[in-house]
């Protein structure tokens, strides 16, 4: 089993900025599993930590795809035996569901660059962060909310586990891929693609530094 397991769900949602940090820390000990296309490791395989990335899929009511429920159950078992989990966006929703929280559909998507009103600036820098989601969570029992805004809970911690609703891993290239996947007509109903690209170019350097601090803090617990 790898030291660190990355659960990826689609081609255009890779580990991004986090991938380089994990490679430097764990080297060949990082394994990526495409949950939408291959089975998760058996119960006998125990990584030192797990990262759950974003996805277009939904975890509302157990999941919009068959593999979502399987992944939630797998993360629940990993958490029970003490494997630290970092959940990013959809990954935060999977983590919340696995730990006894709830996932619900928002009245409208939240897409764009935000700053989180963090209650623990050491554990969670204020950003800037890219938000891109239409589901949100009610955190699991005994979780500590690290940030929330008028839309939703933006981050929580539960023991060694950390969930963030935004995307600290994104690069400008990933954002371009997501805009292209939406298509201009669909995107225009939620955000202005040209404005979002300009904001991404403006915020990317500071966001990368904030992401490094967030990821490094979590990895120290691993």
C-alpha positions in Angstrom: 0.0 0.0 0.0 1.2 3.5 -0.7 2.1 5.9 2.1 -0.5 8.3 0.8 -3.5 7.5 -1.3 -5.1 10.1 -3.6 -8.7 9.5 -4.7 -9.3 11.1 -8.1 -12.6 11.1 -9.9 -12.2 12.6 -13.3 -9.4 13.7 -15.7 -9.8 17.4 -15.2 -9.7 17.3 -11.4 -6.1 16.2 -10.6 -4.1 17.0 -7.4 -2.7 20.1 -9.0 -0.6 22.1 -6.6 -1.0 19.4 -4.0 0.5 16.9 -6.3 3.9 18.5 -6.3 4.0 18.8 -2.5 3.0 15.2 -2.1 5.7 14.0 -4.6 8.3 15.9 -2.7 7.2 14.5 0.7 6.4 10.9 -0.2 8.0 10.3 -3.6 7.1 6.9 -5.0 4.9 6.4 -1.9 2.0 8.3 -3.5 -0.6 6.3 -5.3 -3.6 7.7 -7.2 -6.8 5.7 -7.6 -9.4 6.7 -10.2 -12.4 5.9 -8.1 -14.8 6.2 -11.1 -12.9 3.5 -13.0 -11.1 1.2 -10.7 -11.8 -0.5 -7.3 -10.6 1.0 -4.1 -7.9 -0.9 -2.1 -9.1 -3.8 0.0 -9.6 -3.4 3.7 -6.3 -5.0 4.5 -4.4 -2.1 2.8 -3.9 0.9 5.1 -2.3 4.1 3.8 -0.8 6.6 6.2 -3.2 9.2 4.8 -5.8 9.8 2.2 -6.7 12.8 0.0 -10.1 12.9 -1.6 -10.2 15.3 -4.6 -13.1 17.2 -6.3 -15.7 15.8 -8.8 -18.7 16.7 -10.8 -20.6 13.9 -9.0 -22.8 14.6 -6.0 -22.8 13.0 -2.5 -26.4 14.2 -1.8 -28.5 11.3 -0.5 -25.7 8.8 -0.8 -24.4 9.8 -4.2 -25.3 10.5 -7.8 -23.2 7.6 -9.1 -22.9 4.1 -7.7 -19.2 4.5 -6.8 -20.0 7.5 -4.5 -21.7 5.4 -1.9 -18.8 2.9 -2.1 -16.3 5.7 -1.6 -18.2 7.1 1.4 -18.2 3.7 3.1 -14.5 3.2 2.3 -13.6 6.6 3.8 -15.8 5.8 6.9 -13.8 2.6 7.5 -10.5 4.5 7.0 -11.5 7.1 9.5 -12.5 4.5 12.0 -9.0 3.0 12.0 -7.4 6.4 12.4 -6.2 7.2 8.8 -6.1 11.0 8.4 -8.3 12.3 5.5 -8.1 15.6 3.6 -11.3 16.2 1.6 -11.4 18.9 -1.1 -14.8 20.2 -2.3 -16.6 17.0 -3.3 -14.0 15.3 -1.1 -15.1 17.4 1.9 -18.7 16.3 1.2 -17.6 12.6 1.1 -15.7 13.1 4.3 -18.7 14.8 6.0 -21.1 12.0 4.9 -18.6 9.3 6.1 -18.3 10.9 9.6 -22.1 11.4 10.1 -22.7 14.8 8.6 -25.1 15.7 5.8 -24.7 16.9 2.2 -27.3 19.1 0.6 -27.9 21.0 -2.6 -27.4 24.8 -2.4 -30.0 27.2 -3.8 -27.4 28.4 -6.3 -23.8 27.4 -7.2 -20.9 29.3 -5.7 -18.3 29.9 -8.3 -15.4 32.4 -8.0 -12.6 33.6 -5.8 -13.3 34.0 -2.1 -11.6 34.7 1.2 -12.6 32.6 4.1 -13.4 34.3 7.5 -11.2 31.7 9.2 -11.5 31.3 13.0 -8.1 29.6 13.1 -5.7 31.4 10.8 -2.9 28.9 11.6 -4.9 25.9 10.5 -6.7 27.6 7.7 -5.3 30.7 5.9 -7.9 33.1 4.7 -7.0 32.6 1.0 -7.6 33.7 -1.7 -9.3 30.4 -2.6 -11.3 29.3 -5.7 -14.8 28.2 -4.9 -16.7 26.0 -7.4 -19.6 23.9 -6.1 -23.3 23.5 -5.8 -23.5 21.2 -2.9 -22.6 22.0 0.8 -22.4 20.2 4.1 -23.7 20.2 7.6 -20.6 19.1 9.4 -20.5 15.8 11.3 -21.0 15.8 15.1 -18.1 17.0 17.1 -16.4 18.6 14.1 -14.8 22.0 14.5 -16.0 24.6 12.0 -12.9 26.5 10.8 -14.7 28.9 8.3 -18.1 29.7 7.0 -19.6 32.5 4.9 -23.1 33.5 3.8 -23.2 30.5 1.5 -22.0 27.6 3.5 -19.5 26.0 5.9 -16.2 26.4 4.0 -13.9 24.2 6.2 -14.1 21.9 9.2 -11.7 19.7 11.2 -12.6 16.5 13.0 -9.7 14.9 14.8 -6.9 14.4 12.2 -9.4 15.0 9.3 -9.7 18.2 7.4 -12.4 19.2 4.9 -12.3 22.3 2.7 -15.2 23.3 0.4 -12.9 25.4 -1.9 -10.1 24.3 -4.2 -6.6 25.0 -2.8 -5.1 22.6 -5.4 -6.2 24.5 -8.5 -3.8 26.0 -11.1 -4.7 28.4 -13.9 -4.6 25.4 -16.3 -7.2 23.5 -14.2 -9.5 26.5 -14.1 -9.2 26.8 -17.9 -10.2 23.2 -18.2 -13.3 23.6 -16.0 -14.4 26.7 -17.9 -14.0 24.8 -21.2 -15.9 21.8 -19.8 -18.8 24.1 -18.8 -19.1 25.7 -22.2 -19.6 29.4 -22.6 -23.4 29.3 -22.6 -23.6 27.3 -19.4 -20.8 29.2 -17.7 -22.4 32.6 -18.5 -25.5 31.7 -16.5 -23.3 31.4 -13.3 -20.1 33.4 -13.9 -18.3 35.4 -16.5 -15.6 33.2 -18.0 -13.3 36.0 -19.1 -13.6 37.7 -15.7 -12.9 34.4 -13.9 -9.8 33.9 -16.0 -8.6 37.4 -15.2 -9.2 36.9 -11.5 -7.4 33.6 -11.6 -4.3 35.2 -13.1 -4.5 37.9 -10.4 -5.0 35.6 -7.4 -3.0 32.5 -8.5 0.4 33.5 -6.9 -1.1 34.3 -3.5 -3.4 31.3 -3.6 -0.4 29.0 -4.2 1.3 30.3 -1.1 -1.8 29.9 1.0 -2.3 26.4 -0.4 1.3 25.5 0.6 0.7 26.7 4.2 -2.6 24.8 4.4 -1.3 21.5 2.9 1.9 21.7 5.0 0.0 22.1 8.2 -2.2 19.1 7.4 0.7 17.0 6.4 2.4 17.6 9.7 -0.4 15.7 11.3 0.4 12.8 8.9 
